[in-house]
Amino acid sequence: MNIDIITVTLIALAIIPWLEPLFKSAELPGGVKLEFQELEKIEEEAKKVGLISVEDVSKTPEENKDKSKYYFVEIAEKNQELALVSLRIEIEKRLREIATKYSIDTKKYSIIRLIDALAEKNILTIQETTVLKDMISTLNHAAHGVEYDQRNAQWVIDNGPAIVDRLENRIANRGIIFHGSSYDREHWIDKSFNECEWVTNL
């Protein structure tokens, strides 16, 4: 029986899972690249800055019934590549809407430059900026036909809605995007607005 090298490599990866932590990625003959730790790393970093909360990812199926409203969740198990690209688009959409709230002209910025612009106005911290850039970069890999591990589908289902919802909640409310002391991290625009004494003729 003839077995090609790709088959042998896939079998080896399947039966030696304890070697996984040693690899960031493994590139197989034919250009197929398996990413092992990128999404897990992004998840941990996002949790540290509050973009993903433990409560969000530990919800019961009933509590998470609204997840299905997102296209990337619907297709995650059928087409991981498209789901990751769709999640990246949803994240960019929310960031541009947040920037618009602060009167930033989003049309002249790429998504990476837009993240920098938000940081320059103290809307994002350095840590948040780093996490979002890493997240966008990782999700961008899906646009180049990379073959992803099956676990990525579950990652999209578990974490995608939490990320988008956290950004969505800030579109209507101006202010710093993520968690922390509301007073210490209040943006100066919001502070001025909240401290203003409004006078009406009514």
N, C-alpha and C positions, 0 to 999 in steps of 0.2 A: 504494500500500500504506500502510495506516494503522499507525503505530507509536506507542504511548503513551509518556508520559514515563518511566515506570518501566523499560520495555524499553530506552530510550535510555540511561538512567542506568546500568543494569546492564552494557550493552555498553561504556560508557565506562570503568567500573571494571575490566572484564575486559581491555581493551586498553591501559590506562595503569597497569600495576602499579607503575611507579616513583614514582607519586604517593602510594602507600600510607603511607610513613613520615610524610607530612605530616598524616595524619588519625589521630585517636584513634578516631573513629567517624563514620559517615555515615548520616544519617537520610533515607530516601527517602519520596516521597509514599505515603500509605497507612499510615504508621506502622511500616514495616519498618526496623529498625535493624541495621546491620552493625558488629560490634565487630572492630577490627583488632589492637589491641596489648595489650589487657588481660591475656589469658592469658600472652602472652610476657613481659610485665612481671612478673607473679606468679611465673612460672617462674624468672626471674633472681633475684628477691628470695628465693625459697625456696631456691635453690642457695646463696646467700650465708650463710644461717643453718643450712644442713645438712638442711633438710626434704626436699630433692631432691638426690641426689648424682650426679655425672657418671657414676659406675659404673652406677647404676641405669638411666639413660636410654640408655646405650651398650651394653647387653647384647644378645646375639644372640637371634634368634627362639627358639632352643632353650632358652636360659637364661631366657627370659621366658615359658615355657609355662604357668607358674602364673598369669599375668595373667588367663587366661580364667575363673578362679574368681570374678572380680568381675562383677556384673551390668552395671555401667556400661561395662565393656570389651566385653561381649557385644553391647550395643545401640548402641555409640558411632556406628557408621557408618549405622545405621538410623534412630536418633532422637537427634540431638545434644542436644536440649533435655532429654530425659528422662535421658540419660547424665550431663549436668552436674548435674542435680538429684540424681541417685542418688549421684554422687561427693560432693556436699556433705553428704548424709545420712550417708555412711560416715565422713567426716571428723568430723562432729559426734558420731557414736556413739563413736569412739575417744577424742575429747577428754573426753567425759563419763565414760568408763571410767577414763581416767587420773585425772580429778578424784576419782572414787570411791576410788581407791587412796590419796589423801591426805585421805580423810574429809571431802571437800567435799560438801555437800548440793546435788546437781545439779538437783533438782526445782524449786528456786526461782529458777533462773537461765535466762535466754535464752542462746543460744550465745555472743553477743558479751559478755554480762556474765560468763559462765563463763570466757571467755578472760581477762577482766580479773581474775577471782578467782584464776586460776592465776598470773597475773603478780604479784598482791599477795602471794602466798605464795612468791614467787621460784622458782616452778616453770617459768615462762616468763620470758625476758628481754624487754626493751622491743622489741628488734628482732623477736623471734619473735612477740610479740603483734601488732605492726603487720602482719607478713606474713600471719598467720592471719586477721586481721580483713579485710584486703584480699581474701584468697582467698575467704572466706565471702561477702563482698559481691559479688564478681564472679560467683561461682557462683549466687548468689541471683537474678541477672538472668534466669537461665534459667526461673525459676518464673513469670515475667511474660510469657511468650510471645514472647521476643525471637528474631529470626531470626539464627542464628549462621553464621559462615563455615565452609566445609567443613573447613578445617584444624583446627578445634576437635575434630573426631572423633579425629584422629591425636594431638592434644595429650592428650586424655583417655586414649587407649591407652598413650601413652608415659610420661606423668607421674602419672596417677591411682593406679596400683598402687604406685608408688614412695612417694607421699605417705602412702597408707593403711598400707603395710607399715612405714614408719618410725614411725608412731604406734603401730601394732600391737605392734611390738617393745618399746615402753615400757610397755605395759599390765601385763605380768607383772613388770617391773623398775622399782621406784620410783626416782626420780631425775630429773635435768634431762632434758628431752625430746630436745635436739638435740646436735650435735657440739661438741667442745672438750675442754679438759683435764678428765679425769674427777675429778681432785683439786680443781682450782679451782672447778669448777662442780657439785660434789656438794652435793645438798640437805642441810640440817642434819638432817632426819629420817633420811635414809639414813646420814649420817655417824655419828649416834648409834647407829643399829642395828649398823653394821659394827664400831664400836669397843667395843661392849658385850662384856664377858667373861661368857660363858654358863656356868652351873653346873648340872649335872644330878645326879641320884642314881643314875645307872646306873654 
